[in-house]
């Protein structure tokens, strides 16, 4: 039986979600100012998934994410200044400015992307889990993907192989109801995503992805069984993004009333209200937490703005080409 959350646990969860929310809001502002360019996919509203899942993992576990991965990277421990510098295209970024918003990567935190291809991270996660099993390591690979990925061939191939080979991988589907601008029911004849996992003889559960404690408990239980050698598990995390799919999205496919209804279940507001009712938090404490997070993000932005651009002569560095082919 899982113990009741302690004050420190809830403060950690709340701070983690606030960091992600404020980071994403700052990223949107910087994008509007032209300091961040390219594609930008924000996870405002989905913070409970990132924080709950990452708290269930150890530093030896691996994480494979999607293009909406800022929150996952932050919750995993990737420093916000390195993430912000990457989004600014600076050499001090976690990928030397070459990856940008959709391709965050930090091997020191076993955070293996960031992947712009829908379901593209699933084969990578399956391979990492296979390597761990072959080498006898007790690590778990957490693979996050959106509901749109379940329509891809990689999803079915990887689910099948992971179940067949009993690989130590935890598949985590962030179901925010829309694959870009298309509702799940318009692309899937079977909208029960757990049923798809069970068709591969894989245990699966649906979790309230707007409740950080529920996510953490479900992830802890799933990770424990995977680590014990019982094969892969699947969790469907029912969540919702409050902002558009990306900064280029006109958001014409859903009603504003639907968004407002989901905002009533804001995971940050829900946890802070619960803590206040229990006497574990007051307005002054919340304000102090906001100030702490704000100062951290100010420093991250300053670090990114002070960063350097890679010199032009390094443009072909790390590109797989020979001198002979260059000559042609």
N, C-alpha and C positions, 0 to 999 in steps of 0.2 A: 504494500500500500504506500502511495507517494505521500511524503510528509507535507504539511501545510506550508505554503511559502512564507519565508521569513521577511522581516523588514528590509534587510540588505538585499534579498532576492528581488523584491518588488522595486526597490530603488534602482537596482542594476537594470532591470527590464525597462523601467520608465526612462532612465537616462539613455539607454541604447536606442529606444524608439525615437526619443526627442532628437538625438544626434542625427539619425537618418532623416527625419522630417525636415529639420532645419537645414541640413546639408542639401537636400533636394530643392527646397525653396530658394536657397542661395544660388544653386546651380541654374535654376530657371531665370533668376534675375541677371546672372552673369551671361547667360545665353542671349537674353534680350539686349544686353549691352554690347554684344558682339565679341565678348572675350572667350566664350566657348563656342565652337563651331561644329558643323557636321550634324549627326543625329544625336538626339538626347531623349532617353526614355526614363521617366521618373516613376518612383514606386510609392508616391504619397498615398497613404491609405493601407499599404501592404506591409507596414513595418513590423507587425507582430509575427509575420512568417519568418523574416530574416533573423530577428532577435531570438525567437523561440527555438528555431532550428539550430542556430550556431551555438546556443548555450548547451545543447545536448551533445555536442561533439568534443573530442579531445584534440590537442594540437597535432597529433599524429594522423588524424583522419584527413581525408581529402574532400575538397568542395569543387564542384563543377557547376557553373551558373549559366545565365542567359544574358541577353543584351540589356535587360533591366536589372543590373547587378550592383549598382552603387551601394544599396542597403546591405546586400549580402557581404560585400567586401568590407564595409565598415564594421558590421557585426562580427565578422571573422577576425578582425584585428588589423586589417590593412590600414596604415596611418592615413588620416584624412588629408594631410598636406600632400602626401604622395599621390593620392587619388585626384585631388584638385589639380595638382601640377600636370598629371597625365591628361586631364580634360582640357587644360590650357595648351596642350601640345608641347610641354616643356621637357627638356632632357632630364630633369630631376623627378619626373613622374615614374610610377611603378613599372612602366614599359618604355621608359626613355622618351615618352611623348609620341610613340609610334602606334599605340593602340587606341587611344582616345576613350570616349565614354563607353563604347560597346565591348571593348577588349581588355578590361582590367585583368591583370595577372600578377601574382606574387607567390613565387615558389616557396619563399621563406615561411609563408603562412599556409602553404599547401592549398592555395587558392588558384585553381587552374582554369581561369576564365569564367566569365566573359566570352560569349560566342554570338556573333551576329546572325548565324544561321539557325532557323527554327528547328529544334531537336538536334542541332549539331553537336551539342555537348554530351548527348547520351552515349554515342559510341566511345567517346573519350573516357567517360565515367566507367563504362563497362570494361574497357581496357585497363584502367587503373585498378579496378576491383579484381580483375583476373590476375594482374601482376602481384597484388597483395596476397592473393590466395596461393599462387605458385611459389612465392617466396616465404610463405608461412607467417606473414605479418597479421596482427590482429586489428588492423586498421579497417575503418569503414569509409566508403566513398559516398558522400551525399550529393545527389544529382538533382538540381532544381530545373524546372521547365514549366512553361505555361500550358494552358488547356489547348492552345492551337497545335502544340506538338503531338498530341495524341492522334492527329490525322496523318502524321508523317510515317513513312516506312521505317525510319530509324527507331521510332518508338516501339513498334512491334518486334523488330529484329532484336533489339536490345533487351526487351522484356523477356522474350523467349530464351535467348542465350543465358541471361542472368539466372532465370529459373532453372533451366536445364543443367547449368554448371554450378548452381547454388553459390553464386558469387556474393561477396560481402558489399552489396550496394543498396542504398536506400533511395528509392525514387520518390521525389517530392514534387507533386504537380500543384502549382499555384493557379488555381482556377478562379480567374477574375471575370469569367463569363463571356469575354470577348477576345477573339483572335484578331488583333488589330481592330478592325471595325465590324467584324462579323460575329454575330451571336452564336454561341455554341450549338444551339438547336438547329441552326441553319446549315451546319456542316457535319454534324454527327447524328446518325440515326439512333445511337445509344448514348444518351447524355449522362448515364451513370458511369463515371470514369473508373470507379472501383471495380465495376463488373468487367471492364476491359482487362484490368490487372489480374483478376481472379480467373479469367479465361486462360491465363498462363500458369494456373495453379500457384499464384502468388498471393499471400495474405495482404489484404488492403483495408484501409479505414478512411472514413471521411471525418475531417476535423474542422472546427470553427476557426478559420484563419484570421479572424478579427479579435481573437482572445489569445494573448501572448502566452498566458499560463497553460491554456489548453494545448497550444502548439508545442510548447516545451515538453509537457508531460507525454504527449503522444510521440514526439520525436525521441525522447529518452527511452521509452518502452520499445520502440521500433529499433533504435540503435543497439539496445542491449541484446535483442534476439539475433540481429544480423551479426553482431560481434561474436556471439556464442556459436556461430557456424550454422545457424538454422536457415541460411539462404536469404535472398533479397526480400524487401518489403516495399509496399507502396502506400503513400499517404496522399490523399486529395485534400488540399488546404483551401477551403472556401473563403475567398477574399475578394477585394474590390479595389480598383485604382480610382482615386478621386479626380485625377487629372486625365487629360487626353492620352491616347496611346503614345504619341510623341509630340514634339514641339511643332510638327508639321500637320498635325491631325486637326481637322475642322470639327470633329466630334459631332457629326450629324446623325449618327446611328443609334443614339440612346437619348432618352428624355432627361431633362434637367431634374425632374421630380424623382427619377430613379436614383440619380447621383445623390441628391439631398437625403433620400431615405437611407442610403448606405452611410452617409456621413453621420447619421445619428448613432452609428455603431463604431465610430472612430476608436481604434484600439488605444490610442494615447489618452483620450478623454475618459474612456471606460476605466482604465487602470488608475488614473489619477483620482477619479471620483471615488472608486472603491477604496483607495488608500486614505483619502480624506475622511470617508465615512468610518473607517477603522481607526482613525486617529494617528495614522502613520505619516501623514503629509498635511501641510497647511499651505495657504497662499504664499507665505514667505518662503517656505521650503521649495515650492514649485518655481518661484521667481529666481531663487538662488541657483536652481538647477538650469533654468533657461539662460541665466547669465554665464554660467560655467560653459555650457554648450556653445553659446554665442561667441565667447572669447576664443574657444578652440577653433571655431570656424573662421573667425577673423584672422587668426594666425595662419590657418591653412590657405586662405585666399592671398594673404600677404606673401607667403612662401611661393605660391604659384606665380604671382605677378612678378616676383623678383627672379624667377627662374630663367634659364637660358634656352634658346632655340638651338637645335642641332645644326652644326655648320653644313653648308651646302655640299662641301666635299665629302661628307659622310652619307650622302643621299643613297648611294648604292651599297653601303656597308650592310653586311648580313644578307644580301640578296644573292641567291644561288645562281651565279653566272661565272663563266670562265673568261679569261682574257681573249681566247680565240673567238668565242661567240660574240664578245663585245666588239671585236674587230670587224666582224661581219655586219 
